[in-house]
Amino acid sequence: MSEQPVLVFDSGIGGLSVLREARVIMPGRRFVYVADDAGFPYGAWEEGALNDRIVGLFGGLIERFNPALALIACNTASTIVMPALRATFPALPFVGTVPAIKPAAERTKSGLVSVLATPGTVKRQYTRDLIRDYADKVHVRLVGSENLAALAETYMRKGFVDEAAVKTEIDPCFVERDGRQTDIVVLACTHFPFLVNRMRKMAPWPVDWIDPAEAIARRALAIVETLPGGDALPDARDRVVFTSGNPDYSAQRLMHGFGLTVV
Ligand code: DGL
């Protein structure tokens, strides 16, 4: 028996798209979900400052929760902070989330792929390197969305989504060239899968939307299986921490809906 939880970290509600997959394949584990809502949105942060903020937060989180593994369920953070986290906390295994460019390049039939992400992820050298290494035969359009993460937050907390705004954000993903059309859009922000039905509805033509949550959860499971310890104590609960210390009613209700206790 082990009480060491898996810690899932994001700037807001996006990591819940990864948590739901992780729970399915690690039913015996307990989870601590950390929403850095005081830092949201990460898409607009300067790289060095965001790196320092997250490494600083992890010092306290590790001390408080003693996790078995930390899953950074955020592309915007993972594309910069993984080396610093691993170097600063070498005893803790970290799993990151990076744009699913490789599987998209392998699956596309038209050779036109779009990567929908935050402006931060689009700017990263890490993202450019993924394209160079795995998608050099494919045309990749990078689309940095200013507003989709916030639209997803509003949808999950309040149940409302402005479909015209979703359409404006996704439209640049749809490319036509020499009679071919984009056939894959990579959801490279963990907030976006929550809006995928609206994206499908507002898309000019059908495409495959790649959500990497299951693959990330499987990666975490592969590591957790190698660790000592095992299932959680039967009465242990999954918890959620908001770095603001002050989640509003809608955020608390959402987390209760996910079976998370606010601590
Ligand atoms: N969920 C985050 C990601 O995967 C970013 C959202 C934000 O804070 O802008 O990139």
py3Dmol code that shows the C-alpha trace and the ligand (Angstrom):
import py3Dmol

protein = """\
ATOM      1  CA  MET A   1       0.000   0.000   0.000  1.00  0.00           C
ATOM      2  CA  SER A   2       1.261   3.462  -0.859  1.00  0.00           C
ATOM      3  CA  GLU A   3      -0.150   6.862  -0.141  1.00  0.00           C
ATOM      4  CA  GLN A   4       2.121   8.588  -2.622  1.00  0.00           C
ATOM      5  CA  PRO A   5      -0.146  10.272  -5.179  1.00  0.00           C
ATOM      6  CA  VAL A   6       0.437  11.145  -8.804  1.00  0.00           C
ATOM      7  CA  LEU A   7       0.570  14.924  -9.110  1.00  0.00           C
ATOM      8  CA  VAL A   8      -1.041  16.420 -12.242  1.00  0.00           C
ATOM      9  CA  PHE A   9      -0.098  20.031 -12.951  1.00  0.00           C
ATOM     10  CA  ASP A  10      -1.524  22.671 -15.316  1.00  0.00           C
ATOM     11  CA  SER A  11      -2.240  26.391 -15.406  1.00  0.00           C
ATOM     12  CA  GLY A  12      -5.969  25.753 -15.034  1.00  0.00           C
ATOM     13  CA  ILE A  13      -8.596  23.194 -15.988  1.00  0.00           C
ATOM     14  CA  GLY A  14      -6.737  21.828 -19.050  1.00  0.00           C
ATOM     15  CA  GLY A  15      -4.912  19.077 -17.171  1.00  0.00           C
ATOM     16  CA  LEU A  16      -8.275  17.558 -16.278  1.00  0.00           C
ATOM     17  CA  SER A  17      -8.320  16.192 -19.850  1.00  0.00           C
ATOM     18  CA  VAL A  18      -5.195  14.210 -18.924  1.00  0.00           C
ATOM     19  CA  LEU A  19      -6.352  13.363 -15.392  1.00  0.00           C
ATOM     20  CA  ARG A  20      -9.504  11.651 -16.697  1.00  0.00           C
ATOM     21  CA  GLU A  21      -7.388   9.313 -18.862  1.00  0.00           C
ATOM     22  CA  ALA A  22      -4.851   8.740 -16.082  1.00  0.00           C
ATOM     23  CA  ARG A  23      -7.597   7.691 -13.683  1.00  0.00           C
ATOM     24  CA  VAL A  24      -8.961   5.140 -16.129  1.00  0.00           C
ATOM     25  CA  ILE A  25      -5.640   3.343 -16.466  1.00  0.00           C
ATOM     26  CA  MET A  26      -4.389   3.850 -12.881  1.00  0.00           C
ATOM     27  CA  PRO A  27      -7.547   3.131 -10.874  1.00  0.00           C
ATOM     28  CA  GLY A  28      -5.618   2.206  -7.736  1.00  0.00           C
ATOM     29  CA  ARG A  29      -3.685   5.481  -7.569  1.00  0.00           C
ATOM     30  CA  ARG A  30      -4.692   8.683  -5.857  1.00  0.00           C
ATOM     31  CA  PHE A  31      -4.167  11.996  -7.605  1.00  0.00           C
ATOM     32  CA  VAL A  32      -3.411  15.555  -6.578  1.00  0.00           C
ATOM     33  CA  TYR A  33      -4.422  18.060  -9.224  1.00  0.00           C
ATOM     34  CA  VAL A  34      -2.664  21.424  -9.162  1.00  0.00           C
ATOM     35  CA  ALA A  35      -4.171  24.355 -11.053  1.00  0.00           C
ATOM     36  CA  ASP A  36      -1.801  27.316 -11.163  1.00  0.00           C
ATOM     37  CA  ASP A  37      -4.741  29.647 -11.628  1.00  0.00           C
ATOM     38  CA  ALA A  38      -2.717  32.524 -10.150  1.00  0.00           C
ATOM     39  CA  GLY A  39      -0.424  32.185 -13.196  1.00  0.00           C
ATOM     40  CA  PHE A  40      -3.108  31.595 -15.878  1.00  0.00           C
ATOM     41  CA  PRO A  41      -2.783  32.012 -18.834  1.00  0.00           C
ATOM     42  CA  TYR A  42       0.684  30.537 -19.380  1.00  0.00           C
ATOM     43  CA  GLY A  43       0.479  31.286 -23.108  1.00  0.00           C
ATOM     44  CA  ALA A  44       1.397  34.921 -22.526  1.00  0.00           C
ATOM     45  CA  TRP A  45       4.382  34.388 -20.139  1.00  0.00           C
ATOM     46  CA  GLU A  46       7.978  35.121 -21.010  1.00  0.00           C
ATOM     47  CA  GLU A  47       9.974  31.816 -21.007  1.00  0.00           C
ATOM     48  CA  GLY A  48      12.495  32.498 -18.233  1.00  0.00           C
ATOM     49  CA  ALA A  49       9.905  33.891 -15.847  1.00  0.00           C
ATOM     50  CA  LEU A  50       7.543  30.954 -16.415  1.00  0.00           C
ATOM     51  CA  ASN A  51      10.367  28.469 -15.923  1.00  0.00           C
ATOM     52  CA  ASP A  52      11.332  30.064 -12.590  1.00  0.00           C
ATOM     53  CA  ARG A  53       7.742  30.262 -11.428  1.00  0.00           C
ATOM     54  CA  ILE A  54       7.038  26.565 -12.021  1.00  0.00           C
ATOM     55  CA  VAL A  55      10.319  25.333 -10.520  1.00  0.00           C
ATOM     56  CA  GLY A  56       9.616  27.550  -7.501  1.00  0.00           C
ATOM     57  CA  LEU A  57       6.104  26.145  -7.093  1.00  0.00           C
ATOM     58  CA  PHE A  58       7.336  22.551  -7.273  1.00  0.00           C
ATOM     59  CA  GLY A  59       9.618  22.983  -4.253  1.00  0.00           C
ATOM     60  CA  GLY A  60       6.533  23.543  -2.097  1.00  0.00           C
ATOM     61  CA  LEU A  61       4.332  20.975  -3.864  1.00  0.00           C
ATOM     62  CA  ILE A  62       6.844  18.150  -3.443  1.00  0.00           C
ATOM     63  CA  GLU A  63       7.282  18.935   0.228  1.00  0.00           C
ATOM     64  CA  ARG A  64       3.540  19.101   0.789  1.00  0.00           C
ATOM     65  CA  PHE A  65       2.347  16.051  -1.197  1.00  0.00           C
ATOM     66  CA  ASN A  66       5.389  13.777  -1.578  1.00  0.00           C
ATOM     67  CA  PRO A  67       4.223  12.559  -5.016  1.00  0.00           C
ATOM     68  CA  ALA A  68       5.358   9.319  -6.659  1.00  0.00           C
ATOM     69  CA  LEU A  69       5.393  11.042 -10.072  1.00  0.00           C
ATOM     70  CA  ALA A  70       4.555  14.474 -11.472  1.00  0.00           C
ATOM     71  CA  LEU A  71       2.720  14.828 -14.743  1.00  0.00           C
ATOM     72  CA  ILE A  72       3.054  18.255 -16.332  1.00  0.00           C
ATOM     73  CA  ALA A  73      -0.257  18.269 -18.185  1.00  0.00           C
ATOM     74  CA  CYS A  74       0.494  21.470 -20.052  1.00  0.00           C
ATOM     75  CA  ASN A  75       2.270  21.935 -23.386  1.00  0.00           C
ATOM     76  CA  THR A  76       3.132  25.579 -22.736  1.00  0.00           C
ATOM     77  CA  ALA A  77       4.991  24.622 -19.563  1.00  0.00           C
ATOM     78  CA  SER A  78       6.455  21.294 -20.723  1.00  0.00           C
ATOM     79  CA  THR A  79       8.094  22.775 -23.825  1.00  0.00           C
ATOM     80  CA  ILE A  80      10.412  24.786 -21.560  1.00  0.00           C
ATOM     81  CA  VAL A  81      10.473  23.593 -17.979  1.00  0.00           C
ATOM     82  CA  MET A  82      11.172  19.823 -18.104  1.00  0.00           C
ATOM     83  CA  PRO A  83      15.001  20.059 -18.050  1.00  0.00           C
ATOM     84  CA  ALA A  84      14.947  22.463 -15.077  1.00  0.00           C
ATOM     85  CA  LEU A  85      12.429  20.347 -13.139  1.00  0.00           C
ATOM     86  CA  ARG A  86      14.430  17.153 -13.690  1.00  0.00           C
ATOM     87  CA  ALA A  87      17.703  18.847 -12.733  1.00  0.00           C
ATOM     88  CA  THR A  88      16.275  20.514  -9.612  1.00  0.00           C
ATOM     89  CA  PHE A  89      14.308  17.489  -8.329  1.00  0.00           C
ATOM     90  CA  PRO A  90      16.271  14.449  -9.566  1.00  0.00           C
ATOM     91  CA  ALA A  91      14.526  12.009  -7.213  1.00  0.00           C
ATOM     92  CA  LEU A  92      11.073  12.616  -8.706  1.00  0.00           C
ATOM     93  CA  PRO A  93      10.071  11.200 -12.110  1.00  0.00           C
ATOM     94  CA  PHE A  94       8.424  13.806 -14.377  1.00  0.00           C
ATOM     95  CA  VAL A  95       6.261  13.182 -17.437  1.00  0.00           C
ATOM     96  CA  GLY A  96       5.642  16.087 -19.793  1.00  0.00           C
ATOM     97  CA  THR A  97       3.177  16.950 -22.534  1.00  0.00           C
ATOM     98  CA  VAL A  98       4.465  18.064 -25.911  1.00  0.00           C
ATOM     99  CA  PRO A  99       2.691  18.696 -29.228  1.00  0.00           C
ATOM    100  CA  ALA A 100       1.779  15.411 -30.978  1.00  0.00           C
ATOM    101  CA  ILE A 101       3.576  16.401 -34.179  1.00  0.00           C
ATOM    102  CA  LYS A 102       5.186  13.003 -34.785  1.00  0.00           C
ATOM    103  CA  PRO A 103       1.931  10.959 -34.821  1.00  0.00           C
ATOM    104  CA  ALA A 104       0.264  13.656 -36.929  1.00  0.00           C
ATOM    105  CA  ALA A 105       3.054  13.528 -39.511  1.00  0.00           C
ATOM    106  CA  GLU A 106       2.793   9.721 -39.613  1.00  0.00           C
ATOM    107  CA  ARG A 107      -0.983   9.731 -40.102  1.00  0.00           C
ATOM    108  CA  THR A 108      -1.657  12.605 -42.498  1.00  0.00           C
ATOM    109  CA  LYS A 109      -2.792  11.628 -45.994  1.00  0.00           C
ATOM    110  CA  SER A 110      -2.956  15.106 -47.497  1.00  0.00           C
ATOM    111  CA  GLY A 111       0.441  16.165 -46.090  1.00  0.00           C
ATOM    112  CA  LEU A 112      -1.138  19.252 -44.492  1.00  0.00           C
ATOM    113  CA  VAL A 113      -1.163  19.298 -40.685  1.00  0.00           C
ATOM    114  CA  SER A 114      -1.977  22.136 -38.284  1.00  0.00           C
ATOM    115  CA  VAL A 115      -0.822  22.499 -34.693  1.00  0.00           C
ATOM    116  CA  LEU A 116      -3.249  24.466 -32.540  1.00  0.00           C
ATOM    117  CA  ALA A 117      -1.548  25.717 -29.370  1.00  0.00           C
ATOM    118  CA  THR A 118      -1.052  28.729 -27.131  1.00  0.00           C
ATOM    119  CA  PRO A 119       1.106  31.580 -28.473  1.00  0.00           C
ATOM    120  CA  GLY A 120       3.829  30.424 -26.042  1.00  0.00           C
ATOM    121  CA  THR A 121       3.990  26.844 -27.394  1.00  0.00           C
ATOM    122  CA  VAL A 122       4.040  28.087 -30.991  1.00  0.00           C
ATOM    123  CA  LYS A 123       7.062  30.295 -30.257  1.00  0.00           C
ATOM    124  CA  ARG A 124       9.142  27.579 -28.566  1.00  0.00           C
ATOM    125  CA  GLN A 125      12.308  26.238 -30.134  1.00  0.00           C
ATOM    126  CA  TYR A 126      11.224  22.828 -28.792  1.00  0.00           C
ATOM    127  CA  THR A 127       8.155  22.888 -31.064  1.00  0.00           C
ATOM    128  CA  ARG A 128      10.221  23.962 -34.077  1.00  0.00           C
ATOM    129  CA  ASP A 129      12.682  21.139 -33.381  1.00  0.00           C
ATOM    130  CA  LEU A 130       9.844  18.576 -33.311  1.00  0.00           C
ATOM    131  CA  ILE A 131       8.771  19.733 -36.764  1.00  0.00           C
ATOM    132  CA  ARG A 132      12.327  19.595 -38.105  1.00  0.00           C
ATOM    133  CA  ASP A 133      12.945  16.116 -36.632  1.00  0.00           C
ATOM    134  CA  TYR A 134       9.615  14.386 -37.324  1.00  0.00           C
ATOM    135  CA  ALA A 135       7.653  16.321 -39.927  1.00  0.00           C
ATOM    136  CA  ASP A 136      10.109  17.506 -42.544  1.00  0.00           C
ATOM    137  CA  LYS A 137       8.081  15.900 -45.371  1.00  0.00           C
ATOM    138  CA  VAL A 138       4.848  17.488 -44.216  1.00  0.00           C
ATOM    139  CA  HIS A 139       3.552  21.045 -44.344  1.00  0.00           C
ATOM    140  CA  VAL A 140       2.909  22.081 -40.737  1.00  0.00           C
ATOM    141  CA  ARG A 141       1.005  25.244 -39.942  1.00  0.00           C
ATOM    142  CA  LEU A 142       1.497  26.532 -36.394  1.00  0.00           C
ATOM    143  CA  VAL A 143      -1.539  28.359 -35.055  1.00  0.00           C
ATOM    144  CA  GLY A 144      -1.117  30.261 -31.796  1.00  0.00           C
ATOM    145  CA  SER A 145      -4.515  30.949 -30.272  1.00  0.00           C
ATOM    146  CA  GLU A 146      -4.803  33.874 -27.876  1.00  0.00           C
ATOM    147  CA  ASN A 147      -8.286  33.043 -26.612  1.00  0.00           C
ATOM    148  CA  LEU A 148      -9.124  29.329 -26.784  1.00  0.00           C
ATOM    149  CA  ALA A 149      -7.718  28.382 -23.362  1.00  0.00           C
ATOM    150  CA  ALA A 150      -9.836  31.084 -21.731  1.00  0.00           C
ATOM    151  CA  LEU A 151     -12.882  30.002 -23.771  1.00  0.00           C
ATOM    152  CA  ALA A 152     -12.354  26.441 -22.493  1.00  0.00           C
ATOM    153  CA  GLU A 153     -12.110  27.715 -18.891  1.00  0.00           C
ATOM    154  CA  THR A 154     -15.422  29.558 -19.279  1.00  0.00           C
ATOM    155  CA  TYR A 155     -17.079  26.562 -20.917  1.00  0.00           C
ATOM    156  CA  MET A 156     -15.992  24.138 -18.196  1.00  0.00           C
ATOM    157  CA  ARG A 157     -16.870  26.447 -15.328  1.00  0.00           C
ATOM    158  CA  LYS A 158     -20.013  28.096 -16.636  1.00  0.00           C
ATOM    159  CA  GLY A 159     -21.248  25.796 -19.427  1.00  0.00           C
ATOM    160  CA  PHE A 160     -21.214  28.637 -21.968  1.00  0.00           C
ATOM    161  CA  VAL A 161     -19.181  28.864 -25.157  1.00  0.00           C
ATOM    162  CA  ASP A 162     -19.135  31.556 -27.818  1.00  0.00           C
ATOM    163  CA  GLU A 163     -19.135  29.418 -30.987  1.00  0.00           C
ATOM    164  CA  ALA A 164     -18.314  32.331 -33.294  1.00  0.00           C
ATOM    165  CA  ALA A 165     -15.208  33.025 -31.182  1.00  0.00           C
ATOM    166  CA  VAL A 166     -14.198  29.345 -31.406  1.00  0.00           C
ATOM    167  CA  LYS A 167     -14.560  29.542 -35.186  1.00  0.00           C
ATOM    168  CA  THR A 168     -12.351  32.643 -35.376  1.00  0.00           C
ATOM    169  CA  GLU A 169      -9.641  30.856 -33.351  1.00  0.00           C
ATOM    170  CA  ILE A 170      -9.646  27.606 -35.369  1.00  0.00           C
ATOM    171  CA  ASP A 171     -10.111  29.038 -38.887  1.00  0.00           C
ATOM    172  CA  PRO A 172      -6.349  29.564 -39.526  1.00  0.00           C
ATOM    173  CA  CYS A 173      -5.862  25.780 -39.059  1.00  0.00           C
ATOM    174  CA  PHE A 174      -7.694  25.031 -42.295  1.00  0.00           C
ATOM    175  CA  VAL A 175      -5.356  25.240 -45.256  1.00  0.00           C
ATOM    176  CA  GLU A 176      -6.043  24.437 -48.934  1.00  0.00           C
ATOM    177  CA  ARG A 177      -3.105  23.957 -51.248  1.00  0.00           C
ATOM    178  CA  ASP A 178      -2.848  22.401 -54.739  1.00  0.00           C
ATOM    179  CA  GLY A 179      -6.255  20.780 -54.341  1.00  0.00           C
ATOM    180  CA  ARG A 180      -5.349  19.275 -50.948  1.00  0.00           C
ATOM    181  CA  GLN A 181      -6.789  20.188 -47.548  1.00  0.00           C
ATOM    182  CA  THR A 182      -5.567  19.998 -43.958  1.00  0.00           C
ATOM    183  CA  ASP A 183      -6.645  16.599 -42.597  1.00  0.00           C
ATOM    184  CA  ILE A 184      -5.183  16.660 -39.051  1.00  0.00           C
ATOM    185  CA  VAL A 185      -5.270  19.285 -36.318  1.00  0.00           C
ATOM    186  CA  VAL A 186      -3.055  18.601 -33.292  1.00  0.00           C
ATOM    187  CA  LEU A 187      -4.625  19.831 -30.055  1.00  0.00           C
ATOM    188  CA  ALA A 188      -1.379  21.086 -28.508  1.00  0.00           C
ATOM    189  CA  CYS A 189      -2.916  22.615 -25.407  1.00  0.00           C
ATOM    190  CA  THR A 190      -4.584  20.445 -22.775  1.00  0.00           C
ATOM    191  CA  HIS A 191      -7.466  22.912 -22.482  1.00  0.00           C
ATOM    192  CA  PHE A 192      -8.591  22.371 -26.065  1.00  0.00           C
ATOM    193  CA  PRO A 193     -10.021  18.813 -25.976  1.00  0.00           C
ATOM    194  CA  PHE A 194     -12.865  20.168 -23.849  1.00  0.00           C
ATOM    195  CA  LEU A 195     -13.970  22.284 -26.822  1.00  0.00           C
ATOM    196  CA  VAL A 196     -13.467  19.656 -29.519  1.00  0.00           C
ATOM    197  CA  ASN A 197     -17.181  19.119 -30.182  1.00  0.00           C
ATOM    198  CA  ARG A 198     -17.622  22.849 -30.812  1.00  0.00           C
ATOM    199  CA  MET A 199     -14.515  22.845 -32.985  1.00  0.00           C
ATOM    200  CA  ARG A 200     -15.988  19.979 -35.046  1.00  0.00           C
ATOM    201  CA  LYS A 201     -19.211  21.884 -35.412  1.00  0.00           C
ATOM    202  CA  MET A 202     -17.532  25.115 -36.524  1.00  0.00           C
ATOM    203  CA  ALA A 203     -14.869  23.514 -38.772  1.00  0.00           C
ATOM    204  CA  PRO A 204     -15.122  24.226 -42.517  1.00  0.00           C
ATOM    205  CA  TRP A 205     -14.469  20.506 -43.271  1.00  0.00           C
ATOM    206  CA  PRO A 206     -13.952  17.362 -41.180  1.00  0.00           C
ATOM    207  CA  VAL A 207     -10.449  16.659 -39.855  1.00  0.00           C
ATOM    208  CA  ASP A 208      -8.913  14.346 -37.231  1.00  0.00           C
ATOM    209  CA  TRP A 209      -8.300  16.206 -33.976  1.00  0.00           C
ATOM    210  CA  ILE A 210      -5.377  14.612 -32.109  1.00  0.00           C
ATOM    211  CA  ASP A 211      -5.724  14.661 -28.323  1.00  0.00           C
ATOM    212  CA  PRO A 212      -2.567  13.165 -26.757  1.00  0.00           C
ATOM    213  CA  ALA A 213      -4.081  12.682 -23.272  1.00  0.00           C
ATOM    214  CA  GLU A 214      -4.283   8.889 -23.429  1.00  0.00           C
ATOM    215  CA  ALA A 215      -0.699   8.552 -24.701  1.00  0.00           C
ATOM    216  CA  ILE A 216       0.540  10.810 -21.876  1.00  0.00           C
ATOM    217  CA  ALA A 217      -1.374   8.792 -19.283  1.00  0.00           C
ATOM    218  CA  ARG A 218       0.140   5.570 -20.687  1.00  0.00           C
ATOM    219  CA  ARG A 219       3.627   7.039 -20.411  1.00  0.00           C
ATOM    220  CA  ALA A 220       2.933   7.907 -16.765  1.00  0.00           C
ATOM    221  CA  LEU A 221       1.604   4.397 -16.089  1.00  0.00           C
ATOM    222  CA  ALA A 222       4.719   2.804 -17.610  1.00  0.00           C
ATOM    223  CA  ILE A 223       6.856   4.739 -15.109  1.00  0.00           C
ATOM    224  CA  VAL A 224       4.544   4.274 -12.126  1.00  0.00           C
ATOM    225  CA  GLU A 225       4.640   0.495 -12.670  1.00  0.00           C
ATOM    226  CA  THR A 226       8.399   0.538 -12.147  1.00  0.00           C
ATOM    227  CA  LEU A 227       8.153   2.362  -8.804  1.00  0.00           C
ATOM    228  CA  PRO A 228       7.934   0.760  -5.362  1.00  0.00           C
ATOM    229  CA  GLY A 229       4.588   1.045  -3.559  1.00  0.00           C
ATOM    230  CA  GLY A 230       1.192   0.360  -5.011  1.00  0.00           C
ATOM    231  CA  ASP A 231      -2.468   1.104  -4.590  1.00  0.00           C
ATOM    232  CA  ALA A 232      -3.742   3.923  -2.424  1.00  0.00           C
ATOM    233  CA  LEU A 233      -5.318   3.460   0.956  1.00  0.00           C
ATOM    234  CA  PRO A 234      -8.996   2.700   0.296  1.00  0.00           C
ATOM    235  CA  ASP A 235     -10.370   5.836   1.972  1.00  0.00           C
ATOM    236  CA  ALA A 236      -7.878   8.257   0.372  1.00  0.00           C
ATOM    237  CA  ARG A 237      -9.402  11.001  -1.812  1.00  0.00           C
ATOM    238  CA  ASP A 238      -8.206  12.833  -4.878  1.00  0.00           C
ATOM    239  CA  ARG A 239      -7.430  16.456  -4.095  1.00  0.00           C
ATOM    240  CA  VAL A 240      -7.079  19.730  -5.964  1.00  0.00           C
ATOM    241  CA  VAL A 241      -4.989  22.781  -5.113  1.00  0.00           C
ATOM    242  CA  PHE A 242      -5.480  26.222  -6.638  1.00  0.00           C
ATOM    243  CA  THR A 243      -2.385  28.402  -6.381  1.00  0.00           C
ATOM    244  CA  SER A 244      -4.607  31.486  -5.988  1.00  0.00           C
ATOM    245  CA  GLY A 245      -5.902  29.880  -2.792  1.00  0.00           C
ATOM    246  CA  ASN A 246      -9.212  31.374  -3.766  1.00  0.00           C
ATOM    247  CA  PRO A 247     -11.145  29.434  -6.417  1.00  0.00           C
ATOM    248  CA  ASP A 248     -14.568  30.857  -7.190  1.00  0.00           C
ATOM    249  CA  TYR A 249     -17.766  28.866  -6.769  1.00  0.00           C
ATOM    250  CA  SER A 250     -17.836  27.714 -10.412  1.00  0.00           C
ATOM    251  CA  ALA A 251     -14.274  26.359 -10.177  1.00  0.00           C
ATOM    252  CA  GLN A 252     -15.044  24.551  -6.926  1.00  0.00           C
ATOM    253  CA  ARG A 253     -18.205  23.035  -8.380  1.00  0.00           C
ATOM    254  CA  LEU A 254     -16.307  21.847 -11.468  1.00  0.00           C
ATOM    255  CA  MET A 255     -13.686  20.152  -9.309  1.00  0.00           C
ATOM    256  CA  HIS A 256     -16.335  18.481  -7.160  1.00  0.00           C
ATOM    257  CA  GLY A 257     -17.847  17.184 -10.402  1.00  0.00           C
ATOM    258  CA  PHE A 258     -14.474  15.580 -11.125  1.00  0.00           C
ATOM    259  CA  GLY A 259     -14.442  14.008  -7.654  1.00  0.00           C
ATOM    260  CA  LEU A 260     -11.686  16.307  -6.397  1.00  0.00           C
ATOM    261  CA  THR A 261     -11.649  17.787  -2.905  1.00  0.00           C
ATOM    262  CA  VAL A 262     -10.348  21.368  -2.709  1.00  0.00           C
ATOM    263  CA  VAL A 263      -7.492  21.626  -0.190  1.00  0.00           C
TER     264      VAL A 263
END
"""
ligand_1 = """\
10
DGL
N -3.172 23.986 -20.782
C -2.013 24.688 -21.220
C -1.299 23.955 -22.369
O -1.428 22.762 -22.515
C -1.993 26.162 -21.417
C -3.116 27.086 -21.156
C -2.614 28.482 -20.756
O -2.331 28.639 -19.579
O -2.490 29.360 -21.620
O -0.568 24.543 -23.113
"""
view = py3Dmol.view(width=600, height=400)
view.addModel(protein, "pdb")
view.setStyle({"model": 0}, {"cartoon": {"style": "trace"}})
view.addModel(ligand_1, "xyz")
view.setStyle({"model": 1}, {"stick": {}})
view.zoomTo()
view.show()
